[in-house]
Amino acid sequence: MKPIDPKNIRRIMVRSTNWVGDAVMTTPAMGDLRSAFPDAEIVVVANPLVAQLFTHHPYCDRVIVYDKKGSHQGVAGLWRFARQLRRERFDLAVLLQNAIDAAILATLAGIPRRAGYRTDARRLLLTHGVAVGPEQKRLHHTDYYRHMLRSVCRGEGDGRLRLACNDEEQRWAREILKEGFWVAINPGAAYGSAKRWMPERFAAVADDLAREFGLQVALTGGPGEMEIGRDIEKAMHVPALNLIGQTTVRQLMAVLSACRLVITNDSGPMHVAAAFDVPIVAVFGPTDHTTTSPWSESCRIVRKPTDCAPCLLRQCPTDHRCMRAIFPEDVMAAARQLLGVAK
């Protein structure tokens, strides 16, 4: 495939993925895009949650919110939003989202060059379609997105995850966390309950980290995880700052960036922490760590092989054995490695 000539590209629409973690893993590909088209305006189109990631971002000049559950709902909403994009006069659409909806949107918006993977029966809607075979499906998600970009344009960034907080957001996090060193306990996983380690075991790890290292504990997560946060608080013997359901995505980013360590399930905040180079202990059960692990050298994966994992299911149909096989001491051993203490 002939690479797209940057001389003809002044304005680029990037259709982001719909999950926070996936969107963070696309940022190295966006770095490649910025490298390939340094003089073009890059505009990210994303749902309201993911859109927050790309405010104050070096690879994004502007964000347009696409709210399919609100003002852009249904066929009429899609058509209305496509007309809005048509007025932007984009020269290129980069579709990081794999769904056919992204290709339909770019086509209705009259964008003449449309690049993306040939997934979800959208081959005829793409002018620069990239094949997906078994080899691509085995790639880590970060390399998966970069492979598509490299297939259609010349450009190479530094390959690192990247997010950014402004000074005001960092000051807010310092005021919330005050003094001392903090560990974030992130017990949720938006994809489904199968990815969630048990609250009482998170509580045991939090207590051990507080006693052994003097770390203060912050609980992080979204509104759907507030009950889990309350369960962890009840099971803990040391006090915790429970921020679950109390922060925006931008505030969560600032809190995680200020922490000394993050203990987490496979989740969006896990990838956010990786983008800020915060050391991570990640508990993996039903998901495939080879494709979705944190893109970071300061990470330890804790998992126990079982006969049914990875199953990639949202809810466990049996006894959650892949998660029950992981004990607090397994996570503590990984945390000690990252904190530079052997025991």
N, C-alpha and C positions, 0 to 999 in steps of 0.2 A: 504494500500500500504506500502511495506517495504521501510524505508528510505534508501537513497543512502549512502553507506559506505564511509566515508571520506578517508579511507586508500588507496582506489583505485583511488583517484582523485588528479591529479597533475596540470592539466591545464583545465580551464573552459572558454568556450565561452558564453557570454551573448549577445543575440540579443536584442538590445534596441528597444523601441517604436520609432515612426517616428515624433512625435510632442514634442516640447520642454517642454510644461507643463506636458504631460504624463510622459516624461522621468524623470523630477524632482520628480514626485510622485512615481517613482519606486525606488528611492534611499533608503527608509527604507527597502525594500525587498532586495536590494543589501547589506545592512548592515547585514541582516539575513544570506545572502549567505556567506559573509566574516566570520561571526561567526561560521557557520557550517563547512567551509573549510578554516581554518586560514592559512594553509601552502600551499594552491594552488595558482597558478597564475590566476588572473581573468582578462580576456580580453573582452572589450566591442566592439561589432560590431554595428556601427550606421551610419546614413546618415551624410553628411558633416556638417549640422547645429547642430544636436544633439551631434555629436562627440565632439564639443567644450566644452560641459558641463562637460565631464569626463576627461579633462586634469587636472592634479594636483588634482585628486580625491582620497580620502582615501580608497574607495572600489574598485578601478580600478587600475591595474598595467600597463595596456597598452590599446590603442584604435586603432582599425582598421576601416578605413572609407569604407563604402559600398555605392558607388555612382551610384544608379540605373538610374539617369538622365544623367550620364556622361560615365565614362569608364566601368561601369558594366551594361550598358543598354541592355535590351533584353535577349533572351535565351542564346546567346553566352556570354554575360557579366556575367550572372548568373553562367554558367558553368565554366567560367574562374575564377570567384571569389571563387567558391566552391573548385576548384583545389588549389587555394592559401590557403584556410583554411585547406584543407587536409594535407598540408605540416606542419601545426602547431601541428598536432597530439593531438587534444583536447580529453579529457576523458569524458567531460560532456558539453552538450549544454543546457543553460537555456533560454527559449524563452519567453521573456516578451512581445514581439509583438505577437498579436493574429492571424495574417494572415497565410495562408497556405504556403506562400512564405518562411517564416522563417523555417518551418519544412522541406520543400523541400531542402533548402540550407543546413541545418544541416545534412540531410540524404545524400545528394550528397558529403558533406565534410567528410563522413565516421566517424562521431562522434558516438560512440557506445551507449551513454546514452543521451536521448533527452527528456527534461522535459518541460511541458507547459500545458496550458489549452487545452481541447479537443474542440477547436473552429474551424470554417471555414473548416470543413470536413478533418481535419488532424489527426484524431484519430489513424489511422493505422501507421502513421509516427512517433508517439511518443512512447518511451519505458516507460515513466513515465507520463502518461496523467492524468490530473485532471479534473473532471467533473465541468461543469458550469450550475447551476440551478438558479431559481429566487432569491434565497437568496444571491448568490454571485453577481448577477447583481445589487442588491440593495446596495452593499457595497460601501463605499467611495473608489475611485480608489486606494488610498494608501493601504487600507486594502485588496482590491481585489488582488493586486500583492503579498502582504505578505501571503495571504491565500494559493496561489499556491506554494510559496517557502516552507512554513511550511508543506505542504502535501507531499513533496518529500525529505526533509532533516531536520536534527536536527540542529537548530541554531536560535538564537534570538538576534538581535541588539537592539539599544535603541529606535527604532521606529520613529526617527526624520528624517525629510528631511535634506539632506546635500549636499552642494556645497562648493567649496573652490577657493579662489583667491590667487595668489602668491604675494610676496612683490612688485614686479615690477608693477603688475596690480593695486594694491592698491595705489601705489604712483602716477600712471597715473591718477586715479580717483580723488585723492586729488588735483592734478594740474589743472584738468579740472573744478572741482567744487570750488576750492579755499576755502576761509573761509566762515563761516556761516552755517546755518542749511538749508537743502534742502528738498523739496517735489518733488517726481517724479510723473508727470502726464502721465499715460500710456493709450492713447485713442484707441489703435488698438486692433484687435483680428483676428489672421490669419485664423481662421476657417470660418469666414463669417461676413457679415455686420450686421446680426441680433443681434450679441452680442455687438455692438458698441453703446454706449451712445452718445448723440449729442455733437459735438465739442463746440458749444456756451455754453453749460452747464459745460463742463470741464473748459472752460475759466473763467466762473463766479466763480467756486470753487477755481481755482488757484488765481484769484484776491483776493478773501476773505481770503484765507490762508496767502497770502503775507501781506495784510493789518492788519489782526487780530493777526497773530503770528510772523510776520517778516520773514516768510520762503521765501527762494529763490526758483524759479521754474525751474525745468528741464523737458523737454518733451522727452519721450523715446518711442522707437518703431522701427519697421523694415522699409526697403525701400518701401514696399507697402503702408505705412501709412504716407508718406511725405506730401501729400496734406491735410490730416487731421491735421497734425502738423501746416501747414501754416494757415489753417482756425482758429485754436486755437490762434496762435500768433496774427492774425489780430483782433480777438475779445477781446483780453486781454488789460487791461489798465496798467499793470506793465510789465517790461521786463522779458523775459524767455530765457533760454538757450535751444535752439532747437537741440537736439541730434538725432532726428528721422531719421533713415536711415544712420547715421554717425558712428555707432559703430558696432564692431563685437559682437558675443554672449558673449565672454569673457569680453570685455569692458563694455557691458551692465550689466553683472553680477557685475562688480566692481563698476559701478555707483550706481546701486540699493542698493548694500550693504552699501554704504556710506550715504544713505538718511535717514532722520528722519521719513518720512512717504511716502507711495505710494498710489495714487488714481488711480484705474485701472478698466478696464473691466475684465471679465473672460478670461484670456489669459495666454500664456506661461510666460511672465515677472511677472505676478502675483505670480506664483508658485516659480519663481526664488527669488523674494523678501521674500516669506515665508521661503525659505531655509536659508536665512540669518537673520531670526527673525526680519525683518523690519516690523513695524506696517502697516497694509493694510486696506484700505477701498475699497471693491470690489463691483462693480455694476453688478447685475445679472438680466437678463431678460428671454431669451428663453432657457437657459441651467439650468440643475438641480443642485442647490447648495448643495444638500445632497450628491452628488457623486464627485463633482469637486471643491468644495470650498477650499480655502487655508488651508493646514494642519498646522494650527498655532493658538495659543491662542490670539495672538496680531492682531486680525482681526475682522472687522465688515462687515457683509453682508448687502447691501442695495438692497432691492427688493420690489416690490408691486404686490401682487397676482392679476392676471387677469384670465379671463375665458379660455385663450388659452395657458398659460404658465405653465410649460415648454414644448415647442413644439419641441425643439432640432433641429430646422431648421437652415440652413446657411443663408438664406435670408427670411425676413418677407414677407408673402404673403398678409398681410392686411395693418395696419396703425402703426406698431411698438408700439402698446399701452403699452406693458410691460416696455419699456424703457421710453416712453413719460410720464408715470405716476411717474417717479422718478425726483425730482427737486433738484436744487443745495442745498437748505436748508436741504434736507434729507441727502445728503452726508456730508455737513458741521456738522450736528449734530453727525454723526458717527465719523468724524475726531476729534471733540472736546472731545469725550469720550476717544479716543486713546491718545490724547495729554494731558489728565488729566484736562480738563477744562469743567465745566458744564455751560450751558447757557440756 
